Structures are given as structure tokens and as C-alpha cells.
Amino acid sequence: MTATRRGTLYGAGAYLLWGLFPLYWPLLQPSSALEVLAHRILWSLVVVAVLLAVLRRLSYVTAALRDPQKAWRLALAAVVIAINWGTYIYGVSTDQVVETSLGYFANPIVTVLMGVLLLGERLRPGQWAALGLAFVAVVVLTVENGRPPWIALVLAFSFGTYGLLKKTAGVGAVEGLGIETLVLLVPAGVFVAWLGVSGGGTFGSEGPGHAALLALSGLITAVPLLLFGAAASRVPLTTLGILQYLAPTLQFLIGVLLYDEPMPRAKLLGFCLVWVALALFTSESFRNSRRTRLAVPQPA
């Protein structure tokens, strides 16, 4: 099997696992979204610490922490990913899986918008059209819901911000997650301890099966991240760009087909506009990538 094919399988595995997340988080009820988030942080730190020790990469973590620029970016990334995780867990736990899928469908377009606003990048006509359609979709969904689709917007903007911070930090996926969960260790640990003292926690009161599921959240978080890291080093970004739609597509299907979430015509119209915007965005990216390859002089 070639490295590219293996990388594609790794990437597909990562996005398929992320797409199946809506099936896992409801299993943790009656834990609140905040309790699940805190345990996810703590157990992810445990899993990543073991991985770093086995792979002998703890020195990379200490080197990153000694670099002020990398350290503050990763600290901010920790806050942003905590917001993303917490919002996603809340959305899934309150039967709003379809709206969470919208957030990840919209993420590529939001990332482009952030590039314009924060990095001064210029958009091509197809990208402008995609942004325009995405804006109309938000208006349609706002009118349909009677409120902005805030879960989707928070997910899209938080994950876009997280990606930007990770890109500029230049730290590996496992090392980065280790530092981020380390930053969040104190608030997560204090919250879990407070729940235990006050009697509001579920880790020890809902049986060993429930406790095991909470602990498993660390592995659930780490495995797709490792698969994604293995894919990113083996396949082109255009391939990852297509694969990333697997996760929100699965989430959307789970919300509609398994959880019977309502899909009125106006809401479906909003999603259709987002899908058309994604098609424009993806085709424009492919055309630009092809033009760039053709413009590069080929060796004689």
C-alpha cells in the first residue's frame, strides 16, 4: 500500500470517528456538558502524557513551553478549543446535532473569512460568491429559528481560530494537545473536585460503566487526532479538504435519521445554500491549485 493511500485511509478514519461523536456524548448523560468537558480535558491529558512518554517526545513539549511566542499561542488555543468542545457537547446533549454539523460545514468558509479580516488575504471571485451564499444561509436560518444559529457560529469561528493559532504556533499535534490540556488542567481539576465535594458530580455515583465512559473520552479525543496527524503528513491538503466533509455529513445524517431532528423547508434551504457555497469554495480551490501547478516550470 502506498503512503498516499495509507494517508487517505488515516484521514478517512479520523473524520469518520469525528462524525460519529454524536453517538458517544449522549451516552454520558446525566453528566452536564461542563462535567463532560472537564473530564475530557483531564483524561485527554493522561492519554497524551502516556503517548509523549512512549514516543519520547516530552522534550518537544518543554522546548515549546520555553518559547514565549509558541506558549501564548497554545495557551490561547487551549481556551478556544475548550469553548469549541464545550459548545459541541452541549449541542449534541440538547438534541441539536444538525446545528453542530452546520458549524463544521461552515468552518472552511469561516476560515477564509478570517484570512481576509485578520491576515489581509485577497479573495478570488468564487470565494466571494461562497461567502455571500454563506451569509444568506445564516440569515435564512436565523429567520427560521427565530435566533441566529449560535451553536454553529461558535463552533465554526472557534475551530477556525484554533486552526489559525495552531498553524502559527508550529507545534506537532500530540505535543500541542498535551500543552493545551496542561493549560486547562487546573480549572478542569478544580471543577471536577468541586463537583465531587458538593455531590453534584456523576463520576462515582452512576456506576463503573458511566465512570469508564467518562474516562474513555480521553482516548476518544486522542485517536482521531493521531490519525489526522498521520494523514496530514502523507496526503495533499486538497485531499484533506475533501475528506473533512465526511464528519459534518455523518453528523447531519445522524441528527436527521437517528435522532429525528426536524428539518423544515426553510432550514433545509439554509443548509442547501451552505452546501452550494462549499461546492463553489471547493471547486475554486481545485482550480487555483491546478493553475498553480501548471505555472510551476517543469524540469526538462
C-alpha positions, 0 to 999 in steps of 0.5 A: 500500500502506498503512503498516499493511500495509507494517508487517505485511509488515516484521514478517512478514519479520523473524520469518520470517528469525528462524525460519529461523536454524536453517538458517544456524548449522549451516552454520558448523560446525566453528566452536564456538558461542563462535567463532560468537558472537564473530564475530557480535558483531564483524561485527554491529558493522561492519554497524551502524557502516556503517548509523549512518554512512549514516543519520547517526545516530552522534550518537544513539549518543554522546548515549546513551553520555553518559547514565549511566542509558541506558549501564548499561542497554545495557551490561547488555543487551549481556551478556544478549543475548550469553548469549541468542545464545550459548545459541541457537547452541549449541542449534541446533549440538547438534541441539536446535532444538525446545528453542530454539523452546520458549524463544521460545514461552515468552518472552511468558509469561516476560515477564509473569512478570517484570512481576509479580516485578520491576515489581509488575504485577497479573495478570488471571485468564487470565494466571494460568491461562497461567502455571500451564499454563506451569509444568506444561509445564516440569515435564512436560518436565523429567520427560521429559528427565530435566533441566529444559529449560535451553536454553529457560529461558535463552533465554526469561528472557534475551530477556525481560530484554533486552526489559525493559532495552531498553524502559527504556533508550529507545534506537532499535534500530540505535543500541542494537545498535551500543552493545551490540556496542561493549560486547562488542567487546573480549572478542569481539576478544580471543577471536577473536585468541586463537583465531587465535594458538593455531590453534584458530580456523576463520576462515582455515583452512576456506576463503573460503566458511566465512570469508564465512559467518562474516562474513555473520552480521553482516548476518544479525543486522542485517536482521531487526532493521531490519525489526522496527524498521520494523514496530514503528513502523507496526503495533499491538503486538497485531499484533506479538504475533501475528506473533512466533509465526511464528519459534518455529513455523518453528523447531519445524517445522524441528527436527521435519521437517528435522532429525528431532528426536524428539518423544515423547508426553510432550514433545509434551504439554509443548509442547501445554500451552505452546501452550494457555497462549499461546492463553489469554495471547493471547486475554486480551490481545485482550480487555483491549485491546478493553475498553480501547478501548471505555472510551476516550470517543469524540469526538462 
